[in-house]
Amino acid sequence: MLILGVILIVTGVLGLAILIIFFDLIIILKTSWYNLKQLFKSWIRWLSHFVNRRSGGRRHVSNPCIK
């Protein structure tokens, strides 16, 4: 009976921890979805800037100051 009680307590604690982690993840995802989108946008901007620099900055050829 003691072993059964220990198993029940352990599974209860584990289930509670899993539930808490699950709800925390949902809350974190809800709050950080906007931040994730912002991060993705800035990453794309940085990547396009890097590609422009690698290709010689062809986008800026129309600028009369550089010519």
N, C-alpha and C positions, 0 to 999 in steps of 0.2 A: 504493500500500500504506500510505503514511503517513496519508493521509486516512482510509482504512478503520480504521486503528488508533485514530486520534483519535475517530472516530465511535463505535467500540466502547467506548473509555474513557469518553466523555461519557455514552453511554447507560447504561453500567454504574453510573457515579456517580449519575446521575439516578434509576435504578431503586433503588439502595441508599437514596438520600435519601427517595424516595417510600415505600419499605418502612419506614424508621425513623419517618417522620412518621405513617404509618398505625398502627404499633404504639403510638406515643406517644399518638395520639388514642384508641385503644382503652383504654389504661391510664388516661388522663385521664377518659374517659367512665365507666369502671368506678368510679373513686374519687370522681368528682364527681357521680355519679347521686344519692347521698344528699344532698349539698349542694344539688343542683338542686331536689330535692323540698322541702327545708327552705326554700329561697328562694321557691319557688312558694307554699308554705303561708303564709309571712310576707307575701308580696305580696297573697294573697287576703285575709288578715286586715286588712292596711292598707286594701285597697280596700273591704272591708265596713265598716270604721271610718269611712272617708271618706263612704261612701253613707249611713251612719247619721247622721253630722253634717249632711249635706246635707238629709236628710229630717226634720230637727228632732229626731233621737234618739228616735224613737217606741218603740224597744225599752226605753228607760229610764223610760217613763211609769209602769211598775208599781212603781218605786222610791218609797217614801213620803217620802224625804228631799227629793226634787226638787219634789214637789207643793206 
